[in-house]
Amino acid sequence: MQDIFKILRSAVFSKLNREMEGVSVEVPLHVTSEKEEIGRYCRATLDSAEKYMTEKNEVPPFYFSRFIFNEMKKILMDRRLKVNFFKMVHAWQEIEFADMKKISSVDSVRFNVKNIRDCRSGESFEIETVCLSGKSEVLKSVSGFIVRTGRKSSSSMTGIEKDVYEGDFKEAEIQTYPGQERDYAEISEDRNLIHTNSFAAKLAGFRGTILHGLCTMTCVSNCLVSMLLKDDWRKMKSVGCRFSSPVYAGEQLSLFYGKVKGNAYEFHVKNRKGKTVLKNGEFRF
């Protein structure tokens, strides 16, 4: 309930506080790997839980995100940053794995607020997340957000800008399911109203609740791991993309991917109407 009040209160903010750029926070983190939780997470991300049920205590590659969200949320909801949640969208995501074997042993996380600037849609900013096991860096991610202020700028956004692949794409289908956005909201604890409340989602300009960007990217990554790595997720090195249009749970998505060079693949995703929902994607292993 307290979070809802903070979200409602954020409606008065019209401009990000540029003085928050450079703020860094490090907090302890405890990653649990209960079989029931892994099963729920895998269902919500269209993955198979069986491959993680080994004696090595392994977890899905993006499983860490459900433990860091509450800490990241504290930064996003910090009144000093002045984020208007009714106008904010998750615009891009990049994740780089330094040591896939240590994901389940992450014990602290560091957040850095970066690149608060004008963009074509208003303002954008990034939160860099570094997960650590002891002093060893396990993974690094950059979450990019846009706050649609209504002010237009000629400045381009930061984040992923990849060369366009011009070869022949291979194609795979991804079927989301009704209620997936709520399943993911519960297991990830990302209960932003645009994912859980139809009225709030419509106030934000959507036709209904939308699937989380990270959930969609995880589903796509799981598909690529299956197609390219024969389900050996341990080989994955990095993945990133822009979220260009909302995905509604129950939609069928078409994933297009092609090899750029070496072990790097470019990808994009379209819905059944042919609209691109993920673009500038890159998957490395």
C-alpha positions in Angstrom: 0.0 0.0 0.0 2.9 2.4 0.8 4.3 1.8 -2.7 0.9 2.8 -4.3 0.9 6.1 -2.3 4.4 6.8 -3.6 3.4 6.1 -7.2 0.3 8.3 -6.9 2.4 11.0 -5.2 4.9 10.9 -8.1 2.4 12.4 -10.5 3.4 15.9 -9.3 7.0 15.4 -10.7 7.6 17.0 -14.0 11.4 16.9 -14.4 14.1 14.6 -13.1 16.6 15.8 -10.6 20.0 15.9 -12.5 21.9 16.2 -9.2 21.1 12.5 -8.6 23.5 11.5 -11.4 26.5 9.7 -9.9 24.7 8.5 -6.7 25.9 5.1 -5.8 24.4 2.6 -3.3 25.7 -0.8 -2.3 23.6 -3.2 -0.2 23.9 -6.9 0.9 21.8 -9.4 -1.0 20.7 -13.0 -0.2 19.8 -15.2 -3.1 17.6 -18.2 -2.3 17.0 -21.1 -4.6 13.9 -22.9 -3.5 12.6 -25.4 -6.0 9.0 -24.0 -5.8 10.2 -20.4 -6.5 12.4 -21.5 -9.4 9.4 -23.4 -10.8 7.2 -20.3 -10.6 9.9 -18.1 -12.1 10.4 -20.5 -15.0 6.6 -20.7 -15.7 6.4 -16.9 -15.8 9.4 -16.7 -18.2 8.4 -19.7 -20.5 11.4 -21.7 -19.3 11.8 -25.4 -18.2 12.6 -25.7 -14.5 13.9 -29.3 -14.8 17.3 -28.3 -16.2 18.1 -26.3 -13.0 17.2 -29.1 -10.6 20.7 -30.4 -10.3 23.1 -31.1 -7.3 25.0 -27.9 -8.3 22.3 -25.6 -6.9 22.0 -23.8 -10.2 19.4 -21.1 -11.0 18.1 -19.5 -14.2 20.4 -16.8 -15.6 18.0 -13.9 -14.9 16.8 -15.3 -11.6 18.9 -12.7 -9.8 16.6 -9.9 -10.9 13.8 -10.9 -8.5 16.1 -10.3 -5.6 17.5 -6.9 -6.6 14.2 -5.3 -7.7 13.1 -4.2 -4.3 16.5 -2.5 -3.8 16.4 -0.9 -7.2 12.8 0.2 -6.4 14.1 2.2 -3.4 16.2 4.3 -5.8 13.4 4.7 -8.4 11.0 5.8 -5.6 13.5 8.1 -3.9 11.7 11.5 -3.9 15.1 13.2 -4.7 15.2 11.5 -8.1 11.7 12.9 -9.0 10.5 10.0 -11.2 6.9 10.3 -12.4 5.8 6.6 -12.5 2.8 7.4 -14.7 5.1 8.6 -17.4 8.1 6.2 -16.9 8.8 3.2 -19.2 11.5 0.7 -19.1 13.2 1.5 -22.4 16.3 -0.7 -22.7 18.2 -3.4 -20.9 21.8 -4.7 -21.2 23.1 -7.7 -19.1 26.7 -9.0 -19.2 27.6 -12.2 -17.3 31.1 -12.3 -15.9 30.8 -15.7 -14.1 27.6 -17.6 -14.7 28.5 -20.3 -12.2 28.3 -17.8 -9.3 24.9 -16.3 -9.8 23.4 -18.3 -6.9 26.2 -17.0 -4.6 25.7 -13.3 -5.2 25.9 -11.6 -1.7 25.8 -7.9 -2.5 24.7 -5.5 -5.2 25.8 -2.0 -6.2 23.6 0.6 -8.0 24.8 3.6 -9.8 22.5 6.3 -11.2 23.9 7.4 -14.7 23.2 9.5 -17.8 20.2 11.7 -16.8 19.6 13.6 -19.9 17.1 14.9 -22.5 15.9 12.5 -25.2 13.4 12.6 -28.0 10.5 11.5 -25.8 11.4 13.7 -22.8 14.1 12.6 -20.4 16.1 9.4 -19.9 18.3 7.9 -17.2 20.1 4.6 -16.4 20.7 2.5 -13.4 23.8 0.4 -13.5 23.6 -2.7 -11.4 26.7 -4.7 -10.4 26.2 -8.0 -8.6 29.1 -9.3 -6.5 30.1 -12.5 -4.9 32.6 -11.4 -2.3 34.8 -9.0 -4.3 34.3 -10.8 -7.6 32.0 -9.3 -10.2 29.4 -11.8 -11.2 27.3 -9.7 -13.6 26.7 -6.2 -14.7 23.5 -4.8 -16.1 22.2 -1.4 -17.3 18.5 -0.6 -17.1 17.5 2.4 -19.2 14.3 4.3 -18.5 12.4 7.1 -20.3 10.1 9.6 -18.6 7.8 11.0 -21.2 7.6 14.7 -20.2 6.0 16.0 -23.4 9.1 18.2 -24.0 10.7 17.3 -27.3 14.5 17.2 -27.7 16.8 16.6 -30.6 19.1 14.6 -28.3 19.3 10.9 -29.0 18.9 8.3 -26.2 21.7 6.5 -24.6 21.7 2.7 -24.5 21.9 0.1 -27.2 22.6 1.2 -30.8 23.6 -1.8 -32.9 24.3 -2.1 -36.6 21.4 -3.5 -38.5 21.9 -7.1 -39.6 21.1 -7.4 -43.3 21.4 -11.2 -43.9 18.6 -13.8 -43.8 16.9 -14.1 -40.5 15.8 -17.3 -38.8 12.5 -17.2 -37.1 11.0 -18.7 -33.9 7.6 -18.3 -32.3 7.1 -17.3 -28.7 3.6 -17.7 -27.2 2.9 -15.7 -24.1 -0.1 -16.6 -22.0 -3.0 -14.6 -20.4 -2.1 -13.6 -16.8 1.6 -13.9 -17.4 2.2 -10.3 -16.4 0.6 -11.0 -13.0 2.6 -14.2 -12.5 5.8 -12.4 -13.2 4.8 -9.4 -11.0 4.3 -11.8 -8.1 7.5 -13.8 -8.5 9.7 -10.8 -9.3 7.9 -8.5 -6.8 7.7 -5.8 -9.6 4.1 -4.9 -9.0 4.1 -1.6 -10.9 0.5 -0.7 -11.5 0.9 -0.8 -15.3 1.5 -4.6 -14.9 -1.2 -5.3 -12.3 -4.0 -2.8 -12.6 -5.9 -2.2 -15.9 -7.2 1.2 -14.9 -3.8 2.5 -14.0 -2.3 1.0 -17.2 -5.0 2.8 -19.3 -4.2 6.0 -17.4 -0.6 5.5 -18.5 -1.7 5.2 -22.2 -1.9 1.5 -22.6 -4.9 -0.5 -23.6 -4.5 -2.8 -20.6 -1.8 -4.2 -18.3 1.4 -5.0 -20.1 4.1 -7.6 -19.8 7.3 -6.5 -18.0 10.1 -5.6 -20.4 12.6 -7.8 -18.5 10.1 -10.7 -18.6 9.8 -10.4 -22.4 13.6 -10.2 -22.8 14.0 -13.2 -20.6 11.5 -15.2 -22.7 13.4 -14.2 -25.8 16.8 -15.1 -24.3 15.4 -18.5 -23.2 14.3 -19.2 -26.8 17.7 -18.2 -28.1 19.5 -20.4 -25.6 17.3 -23.3 -26.7 17.8 -22.6 -30.4 21.5 -21.7 -30.4 23.0 -23.4 -27.3 20.8 -26.5 -27.0 19.6 -25.3 -23.6 23.1 -24.8 -22.2 22.5 -21.4 -20.6 25.9 -21.4 -19.0 27.5 -20.4 -22.3 25.5 -17.2 -22.5 27.8 -14.1 -22.2 25.5 -11.1 -22.7 22.1 -9.9 -24.0 20.6 -6.6 -24.6 17.7 -4.9 -26.4 15.4 -1.9 -26.6 11.8 -2.2 -25.7 10.1 -0.3 -28.5 6.4 -1.2 -28.0 4.4 -2.8 -25.2 3.7 -6.6 -25.1 0.3 -7.7 -23.9 0.1 -11.1 -22.1 -1.4 -13.7 -24.4 0.1 -12.3 -27.6 2.1 -14.5 -29.9 5.5 -13.1 -30.8 7.8 -13.7 -33.7 11.6 -13.7 -32.9 13.9 -13.0 -35.8 17.6 -13.6 -35.3 20.8 -13.8 -37.4 24.5 -14.2 -36.9 26.5 -11.0 -37.1 30.0 -12.3 -36.5 31.7 -14.9 -34.2 29.3 -15.8 -31.4 27.2 -12.6 -31.7 23.6 -12.6 -33.0 21.3 -9.7 -33.7 17.6 -10.1 -33.0 14.3 -8.3 -33.0 10.8 -9.3 -32.1 7.4 -8.5 -33.7 3.9 -9.1 -32.6 1.1 -10.7 -34.7 0.3 -7.3 -36.2 3.9 -7.0 -37.5 4.8 -4.2 -35.0 8.3 -4.4 -33.6 8.2 -4.8 -29.8 11.9 -5.4 -29.2 14.7 -4.0 -31.4 18.4 -3.6 -31.6 18.8 -6.9 -29.8 22.2 -8.5 -29.4 22.9 -12.0 -27.9 26.5 -13.2 -27.3 27.8 -16.5 -26.1 
